[in-house]
Amino acid sequence: MKTHLVDLKERAASKGELRRFAQKFGIEALVDRDSKRFQTLGLKQAHYGEAKWLELLEEEPLLLRTPLVRRGNDLSVGLDEEAWRRWTAG
């Protein structure tokens, strides 16, 4: 499988790309609540809507649960080895 890696610290994901993942998995699936950045920003009590989270994730890529993987129309969030196996098996 051909791969293309993007360092989110150097080039943040676009709002459109993040929206695509959020539409499939929900915005909460994209937020890494265990990340140091989440704690540093004091977001434990944050109750934002999807638009605010998308804006924040675009500005603060260290809040993202990674990896975000896209293969054509297939998407995965986090370490989803089962999905990756399905993609490479077929």
C-alpha positions in Angstrom: 0.0 0.0 0.0 1.3 3.4 -1.0 1.6 5.8 2.0 2.1 9.5 2.4 2.9 10.8 5.9 2.1 14.3 7.0 3.6 15.8 10.1 0.7 17.7 11.7 3.2 19.9 13.6 4.5 21.2 10.3 1.3 21.2 8.3 -2.0 21.2 10.1 -4.9 19.2 8.7 -7.4 21.5 6.9 -10.8 22.1 8.4 -12.4 20.3 5.4 -10.2 17.2 6.0 -11.1 17.3 9.7 -14.8 17.7 8.9 -14.6 14.6 6.7 -13.3 12.5 9.6 -15.8 14.1 12.0 -18.7 13.3 9.7 -17.7 9.6 9.8 -16.6 9.2 13.5 -18.0 12.2 15.3 -15.9 15.1 16.6 -15.3 13.4 20.0 -13.4 10.6 18.3 -10.9 13.1 16.9 -10.1 14.7 20.3 -7.3 13.1 22.3 -8.4 13.9 25.8 -5.4 12.1 27.2 -2.9 14.3 25.4 -0.6 16.7 27.2 -1.9 19.6 25.1 -5.5 18.9 26.1 -4.4 19.1 29.8 -2.2 22.2 29.2 -5.1 24.1 27.6 -7.4 23.1 30.5 -10.1 21.6 28.2 -11.3 19.0 30.7 -14.5 20.9 31.3 -14.9 22.2 27.8 -18.3 21.7 26.2 -17.8 23.0 22.7 -19.9 22.4 19.6 -18.5 20.7 16.5 -17.6 24.0 14.8 -15.5 25.2 17.8 -13.8 21.8 18.1 -12.9 21.8 14.4 -11.5 25.3 14.7 -9.5 24.3 17.7 -8.2 21.0 16.2 -7.1 23.0 13.1 -5.1 25.4 15.3 -3.9 22.8 17.8 -3.0 19.6 15.9 -1.5 18.1 19.1 -5.1 17.7 20.3 -5.9 15.2 17.6 -6.1 11.4 18.2 -3.6 10.1 15.7 -2.9 8.7 13.3 -5.6 10.0 11.0 -5.5 7.6 8.0 -7.1 8.0 4.7 -7.1 5.5 1.8 -9.3 6.6 -0.9 -12.7 6.9 0.7 -11.7 4.7 3.7 -10.9 6.6 6.9 -9.6 5.6 10.4 -8.8 7.4 13.6 -6.2 6.2 16.0 -4.5 2.8 15.9 -7.1 0.8 14.0 -5.0 -2.2 12.8 -8.2 -4.2 12.0 -9.3 -1.5 9.4 -5.8 -1.4 7.9 -5.7 -5.2 7.5 -9.1 -5.1 5.7 -7.8 -2.4 3.4 -4.7 -4.3 2.5 -6.4 -7.7 2.2 -8.8 -6.7 -0.5 
